[in-house]
Amino acid sequence: MCGIVGFTSESMQAAPVLLQGLAKLEYRGYDSAGLAVRDGSQDPVVVRAKGRLQVLEEKTNGGLSLPGSCGIGHTRWATHGEPSERNAHPHISEDLNVIGVHNGIIENFSELKEKLQRHDYHFYSETDTEVAIKLVDYYYKKYKVGPIDALAKSMVRIRGSYALAVMFRDFPGEIYVARKDSPMIVGVSSAGTFVASDVPAILQYTRSVYYMENLEMARLTPEQVTFYDLNGDVVEKETTQIEWDAESAEKGGYEHFMMKEIHEQPKAIQDTMNSVLSAEGRIDLSATGLTDEIVRDVSEITIVACGSAWHVGMAAQYVFEDLTRIPVRVELASEFRYRKPILKPDGLVIVISQSGETADSLAALREAKKLGVRTLGVINVLGSSIAREADHVFYTLAGPEIAVATTKAYSAQLIAMDLLAMHFAHVRGLLDDDALAAMIAELQSLPSKVEQLIENKERIQWFASKFSNARDVFFIGRGLDYAICLEGSLKMKEISYIHSEAYAAGELKHGTISLIEDGVLVIGVMTQNELYEKTVSNLVEVRSRGGYLAGITSYGHYEAEDTVQFTVYVPKTDPHFYATLAVVPLQLLGYYLAVARGLDVDKPRNLAKSVTVE
Ligand code: AGP
């Protein structure tokens, strides 16, 4: 998620306000930043810097070297184009007629870029934002309209999500805003008017804000704000008084980043899916460089990762093998890197990593490359080490993940692996057009199904309160359900510190069932219909030994309540996609257990967000 701040005032200097505001948005994660400040009707001055905000502060002497009372600022979380000064915002039209910053993802930016190039526009960056800014410039000049109309015409053409803050040379002292899907707020105070991606950026100046709705625009002058709809008609809006303190404002009003990120999962899934689905609804992996020829020739797949990313690999193994019949092996990176792996030269090694900096996963990638095997990274941080060194990269678009316990990045990785498996099966002729289209349609229903599961979070909270003193918890499942158990168990362990184990349900009787005694919580995951009865039998074995049973299964399996004492139902979906749904109650369970035990949910003891050492 990028961060946007804009401010215009009669007399107050803008640059220091913008820098302070951007500092309050640092929690959103970023790799570069920039400002554009205008002094009266003089041309705006634009300063950009790669790296920490401090670099920008030093370049602008804390903002003092940028006189002027109107400006926009930006912290960039790269999605299109490596982190660099050239790609940093604000982006400008060549004659400085239009200058702007953007938060979001423009899905049809390539098509729009080609259109503009046909009209003699040139591009200096790799970003979708530069395309958006020049599109606004194009409409402003072509139709000789005002800023609001130019923005409206651009909004009609742009497909994707955006929050735009724009300055026009012909309108000094004014800032124009457009919003679709990416959040944007407007603040008003006696000092002037503000626009920002999130409340923390302006909380020290005002608590009186407007939340912009989708497809709304705004015009900010030092004295007032006017809102418009897509037709250019004025829209009357009510202000909201922000009651949050600054810290909770960073979490969007949630108590913890982890809960905020659980709620961001539908968008992370949607954005990741949209990044490779063409307008015709086909899977387009051309950005990864994985040609159909490469896909056809892959003889085996080795998935290498750590922690939750490894759990994604375990789930993907079932999906990939079922759809593509390619042998898939899943390896812990810390083991793979030292085991002198035996890999086929026409194999593919897939390294899954949110941070792209995990030392063991990076070492495993290098080991695979040393052996001459093709590598693909499934990575969330653009330009990270693994992303740069892998032969191919599939970027997940979960945005920056702050909580140590991964949720939305895990979900985005699952979707990426599902899409890869579906694409491989289609290219290799095992999935025809109709079957692929049906799976894609089902995949596109997942965000709303995840939202539905999150809405039932209070029921999980109640259940967690009953087991906050548990000492040992077991998760059991078969097939894909076993992979889901792995993630559920780790979520519980890493943030509630309750010991738990994930077990292949059929394996329990080979020893571990001796640990089951009265009151031990055993959670059965039973989403795979053809394995459902088997897992229920295992749960009956556990119950006869005193275990307390909870079950996660799909709607329709109401007979589960004859066996388990607490049931969570997930919406029906394609059997390959249940990990995306069943993991949500397990994430919430781990979260509420940690909260019930008064623990630091976002920063659990002994853990780091990215394990960059062995
Ligand atoms: C999961 O909640 C943990 N934060 C941890 O297991 C994490 O998944 C693992 O360290 C891998 O990190 P990566 O995805 O950044 O490589």
Residues whose N, C-alpha, C, O or C-beta is under 5 A from the ligand:
A	BS01	AGP	C306 G307 S308 A309 I352 S353 Q354 S355 G356 T358 V404 A405 T406 K609 V611
